[in-house]
Amino acid sequence: MRFTSEQRLDDGVLAREFTLGEIPGTLWTPGSAPAPLVLMSHNNGLPKADPRLVARARYTAARGYAVATIDAAGCGDRPRSAADEQARAELRRAMRAGEPVDEIFESLIGPLVENAVPEWRTTLDALLDLPGIDGPVGYSGGWTALGIRLAVTEPRIVAAGFFAGGYVPRAQREEARQVTVPLLFLLQWDDEGNPRQRALDLFDAFGSEEKTLHANRGGHTGTPWFELEDGCRFLDRHLK
């Protein structure tokens, strides 16, 4: 892991850009150490520098956590194949037209999850070798399919927060039954891009003994700011 830049922010959080092979990432760390680690993913179409993701990461780091995010293969600003770009365009067109999108979604997101998980696990290995970062590890992110696969395959993750979940590939909907870590699931009731009933069905499928659903009115980007505080309280219970 090679750090390429660092900046001390006005809330005392240290933000550092890094590369790990071809993987670009950002690590936010608090002034105190050691700090539990939170892997914070973004929707697969957004870059790690998305302002909403950065705001969540800074807030969480200021609460005493090391927070890391990466642009996995085919995500964010990393190169995408012509086939991926065509599938994204077709997915957007079908959603605007109100046409079925399941098969298009499967062909696009399924491979992205398969490619992203090894890179996230490689990043986790490198992060836990750094001074000042300690276990346990939590996951928090809007890419629910990725979070499900990581929660099933990565024993170092002990708690997870998922946002939305209407469109999740079939493989991860099946794997949801194997998720047993404590879970906080956020749902925007009027999310135009995530069918409500499918998200509720996914929540019901999770195998966790402790699972909590927070539902708020509004569209996809309208999650109330107070959910950040509630999310950190959830992390406090299981990571500190």
Secondary structure, 3 states (H helix, E strand, C coil): CEEEEEEECCCCCEEEEEEECCEEEEEEECCCCCEEEEEEECCCCCCCCCHHHHHHHHHHHHCCCEEEEECCCCCCCCCCCHHHHHHHHHHHHHHHHCCCCHHHHHHHHHHHHHHHHHHHHHHHHHHHCCCCEEEEEEEEECCHHHHHHHHHHCCCEEEEEEECCCCCCHHHHHHHHHCCCCEEEEEECCCCCCCHHHHHHHHHHCCCCCEEEEEECCCCCCCCCHHHHHHHHHHHHHHC
